[in-house]
Amino acid sequence: MAKKILALAFLFFPLLLHSQSVRDTSMQLHMFSFHLSGHLPAGDIGSRYGLNSGVGGSYWFKTKSNWLMAADFTFLFSNKFKEDSILSGLRDHSGYFITNLGEQMFPTISQRGFYTGLRVGKIFPVIGPNPNSGLMITASAGLLQYKSFFRLEENSIPIIMGDYVKLYDYLTNGFSMNQFIGYLHLDSKQPINFYAGFEFHQAWTMCRRDWVYNLHGPDNNVRRDFLFGFRIGWIFPMGKKNIGTYTYF
């Protein structure tokens, strides 16, 4: 019996060495996250759309020294459209569009877009329950894209359907940078892992349509777009064996 116990001890001893508590050890982790955000637009994008919301996901890699690397994707949307001059000449004297049935109608015009990029950063464990939690500062670079989206409730409006909509949607994209500062929490006992903080976007974008209706040609101006907001994310670490313990090999 003693020999069997000794053999089992030698078998499982390497696993015990590699199983460490998140409570007192800075860990190497692979993580997925789901996030929500809200932004106040400014600059050129602020003159066209109102308050902006986002939903998305990320893959994170955290080193033992608390460096972070991530790949981000955020779907962006806004329900307020400001720049009515883009649609000048398409509406009747009362400001309505004419449907295929000859009726007056005004579609819901909103924003649709996304941001995707690669992120690097670091955790400073000055606060939090363990060395894996604390002040998180990151920066990323990637692509910001957005356009106007026309929602038709019932009847169709031929002039803004199909390929015609490309004359008015102002599809815009370009290089963007993002900075985030906030708090990251990896709980020592409970599966409650999250981050929250403020983020800032700066982008240099251009309209990518070859022809814009109200300009009677392309729009070649470089736009400066800014988004200032708050972001919260739920984190799902990979390899979480049980409460308070992460296993890696």
Secondary structure by P-SEA (a helix, b strand, c coil): caaaaaaaaaaaaaaaaacccccccccccccccccccccccccccccccccccccccbbbbbcccccccbbbbbbbbbcccccccccccccccccccccccccccccbbbbbbccccccccccccccccccccccccccbbbbbbcbbbbbbccccccccccccccccccccccbbbbbbbbbbbbcccccccbbbbbbbbbbbccccccccccccccccbbbbbbbbbcccbbbbbcccccccccccc
